[in-house]
Amino acid sequence: MYTVLICDDEKDIVNALRIYLEAADYMVFGAGNGAEALEIIGSEKIDLILLDIMMPVMDGLTALSAIREKSNVPIILITAKSEDYDKVLGLNVGADDYITKPFNPIEVVARVKSQLRRYYKLGAGSANDEKHFSKGGLFVDDDSKSVTVDGEPVGLTKTEYEILKFMMKNRGKVVSPGEIYQAVWNEPPLGNEKTVAVHIRHIREKTEINPAEPRYIKVIFGRGYIIEKD
C-alpha cells in the first residue's frame, strides 16, 4: 500500500482528499503546514506528497526545498490560480507536478496514480531495453538511475531524470514538448507543455557548464528539443 502525505492548512481540503485517496487504497497522513510535514516525513515512509504553497508557520516552497535536500519522493503542488510565479518556482526547486484550486478530487487521484506509477514502475523496462546512454561527457545509467557529467554525479529529480532519459533514448530525433509530456507523465499534455520547458531549463542548469549555450539539450525553434547523436 502506497502512503500519501497531504499538507494543506485548509482542513476541508485535507479531509476531502483523504476520503478519495483512502477509497483508492492509499494510506493517508495529514499535515497543516510545512513544519508538520517534515516531522511526518522524518518518522514515516511517504511515497508521495501533496503540498500546498501558501501555509502558516512554514510555507510549501520552503518545505519543498528542505525535502529535496534529502529525498526525490514525488511532490505535487497544490496552488491557487494567482500563484503562477510560485508554480514555476516550485518546479524549479524540484516539484514534479501541480494542481490548481479549485480541483476535482478524482483528477487528483489520477495524478497521484500517474506519479507513483512513473516513480516506481516506469523505466524499469525489460532485460532487452537499452540501459546506458551517453552523449559527450553526459552519461545516464538506468540500472542505478544515476547521471554523471564529465565523471561528476548530477542530482536530478525523478521527473528531470525521466525527461533526460527519454531524450537520450531518442538521440538524434527532435521531440516536441507534447511528446515529452506524454512519455514522462503518461497522459495527454492538454496545455501543460510549458511544464516541460521549466524542467528542461532546470536540467540544463545542472548538466551544462553554460546553460545559455547548451552542449546537450538543444532547442529547434518551433519544433521542440534534440540531443544530437555523436
C-alpha positions in Angstrom: 0.0 0.0 0.0 1.4 3.4 -1.0 1.4 6.2 1.5 0.4 9.8 0.6 1.0 12.9 2.8 -1.5 15.7 2.3 -0.1 19.1 3.5 -2.6 21.9 3.5 -3.8 24.4 6.1 -7.4 24.0 4.9 -8.7 21.0 6.9 -11.7 20.6 4.5 -9.3 20.0 1.6 -7.2 17.5 3.6 -10.4 15.6 4.7 -11.9 15.6 1.2 -8.7 14.3 -0.4 -8.3 11.8 2.4 -11.7 10.3 1.6 -10.9 9.8 -2.1 -7.4 8.6 -1.6 -8.3 6.1 1.0 -11.1 4.8 -1.2 -8.4 4.3 -3.9 -6.5 2.1 -1.3 -3.8 4.6 -0.2 -2.7 5.2 3.4 -3.0 8.9 4.1 -1.3 11.3 6.5 -2.4 14.9 7.0 -0.4 18.0 7.9 -1.4 21.6 8.4 1.9 23.3 7.5 5.4 22.5 6.1 6.9 22.0 9.6 4.4 19.3 10.4 5.0 17.7 7.0 8.7 17.5 7.7 8.1 15.9 11.1 5.9 13.2 9.5 8.4 12.6 6.7 11.1 12.1 9.3 9.2 9.4 11.0 7.1 7.7 8.3 7.7 6.2 4.9 6.0 8.5 2.5 5.6 7.6 -1.2 4.1 10.9 -2.5 3.3 14.4 -1.1 0.5 16.7 -2.0 1.9 20.1 -0.9 0.0 23.4 -0.6 2.1 26.5 -1.3 0.5 29.1 1.0 0.6 27.9 4.6 1.4 29.4 8.0 4.5 28.5 10.1 6.3 27.1 7.1 5.1 27.6 3.5 5.1 24.9 0.9 8.1 26.2 -1.1 10.3 26.3 2.0 9.2 22.7 2.9 9.8 21.6 -0.7 13.4 22.9 -0.6 14.0 21.1 2.7 12.5 17.8 1.3 14.6 17.9 -1.9 17.8 18.1 0.2 17.1 14.6 1.3 14.6 12.9 -0.9 13.3 12.6 -4.5 9.8 11.5 -3.4 7.2 12.7 -5.9 5.7 16.0 -4.9 2.5 17.6 -6.4 2.0 21.2 -5.5 -1.5 22.5 -4.6 -1.7 26.1 -5.9 -4.2 28.9 -6.4 -4.7 30.5 -9.8 -3.0 33.6 -8.6 0.2 31.7 -7.8 1.7 31.3 -11.3 5.1 32.5 -10.3 5.2 30.2 -7.3 4.2 27.3 -9.6 7.3 27.9 -11.8 9.5 28.4 -8.7 8.2 25.2 -7.3 9.0 23.3 -10.4 12.5 24.8 -10.4 13.0 23.8 -6.8 12.0 20.2 -7.6 8.2 19.7 -7.7 7.1 17.0 -10.1 3.6 18.4 -11.0 0.9 20.8 -9.7 -2.8 21.1 -9.4 -4.8 24.3 -9.2 -7.6 25.1 -6.8 -10.5 24.5 -7.2 -9.8 21.0 -8.3 -11.7 17.8 -8.9 -10.6 15.2 -6.3 -10.9 12.4 -9.0 -8.3 14.3 -11.1 -6.0 14.5 -8.0 -6.3 10.7 -7.5 -5.4 10.2 -11.2 -2.4 12.4 -10.9 -1.2 10.6 -7.8 -1.5 7.3 -9.6 0.4 8.6 -12.6 3.2 9.9 -10.5 3.5 6.8 -8.4 3.4 4.6 -11.5 6.2 6.6 -13.1 8.3 6.7 -9.9 8.1 3.0 -9.0 7.4 1.2 -12.3 8.2 3.1 -15.4 11.8 3.0 -16.5 12.3 -0.5 -15.1 11.8 -1.9 -18.6 12.7 -5.3 -19.7 16.0 -7.1 -19.9 16.3 -6.2 -23.6 16.0 -2.5 -23.1 19.0 -0.2 -23.6 20.2 0.7 -20.1 23.1 3.1 -20.6 23.1 6.3 -22.6 25.9 8.7 -23.4 26.5 12.0 -25.2 29.9 13.5 -24.9 30.6 13.8 -21.2 26.9 13.1 -20.2 26.2 9.6 -19.0 22.9 8.1 -17.9 22.9 4.7 -16.1 19.3 3.4 -16.0 20.3 0.5 -13.8 21.3 2.7 -11.0 19.1 5.7 -12.1 22.2 7.9 -11.9 23.5 10.7 -14.1 27.1 12.0 -14.4 28.7 14.8 -16.4 32.4 14.5 -17.0 32.5 11.9 -14.3 30.8 14.0 -11.7 27.4 13.0 -10.3 24.4 15.1 -11.1 21.4 15.2 -8.7 18.2 15.2 -10.8 14.7 14.9 -9.5 12.7 11.8 -10.8 10.9 14.0 -13.3 14.1 15.5 -14.6 15.7 12.1 -14.8 12.8 10.6 -16.8 12.8 13.6 -19.2 16.6 13.3 -19.8 16.4 9.5 -20.2 13.6 9.9 -22.7 15.6 12.4 -24.7 18.8 10.2 -24.5 16.8 7.2 -25.8 15.7 9.4 -28.7 19.1 10.9 -29.5 19.2 12.4 -33.0 15.4 13.0 -33.1 13.5 16.3 -32.5 10.9 15.7 -29.8 8.1 18.2 -29.1 7.2 19.3 -25.6 3.9 17.4 -26.0 5.7 14.2 -26.9 7.9 14.6 -23.8 5.0 15.2 -21.5 3.1 12.2 -22.9 6.0 9.9 -22.4 7.0 11.1 -18.9 3.7 11.9 -17.4 1.9 9.1 -19.3 -1.1 11.3 -20.1 -2.0 13.8 -22.8 -0.4 17.2 -22.4 -3.6 19.2 -22.5 -1.8 22.6 -22.4 0.9 21.5 -20.0 3.8 21.8 -22.4 5.2 24.8 -20.5 5.9 22.5 -17.6 8.3 20.6 -19.8 10.2 23.8 -20.6 10.7 24.6 -16.9 12.1 21.1 -16.2 14.4 21.2 -19.2 15.8 24.6 -18.1 16.4 23.0 -14.7 18.2 20.0 -16.3 20.4 22.4 -18.2 21.3 24.3 -15.1 22.5 21.0 -13.5 24.3 19.5 -16.6 25.7 22.4 -18.6 28.8 24.5 -18.0 26.9 27.4 -19.6 23.2 26.7 -19.8 22.8 29.6 -22.3 25.0 27.6 -24.7 23.9 24.0 -24.1 26.1 21.1 -25.3 23.4 18.5 -24.8 19.7 19.5 -24.9 19.3 22.0 -27.8 16.2 23.9 -29.0 14.9 23.5 -32.5 12.6 26.6 -32.6 9.0 25.9 -33.4 9.5 22.1 -33.2 11.0 21.0 -29.9 14.2 19.7 -28.4 17.0 17.4 -29.5 20.1 15.7 -28.1 22.2 15.1 -31.2 23.9 11.9 -31.9 27.7 11.8 -31.6 
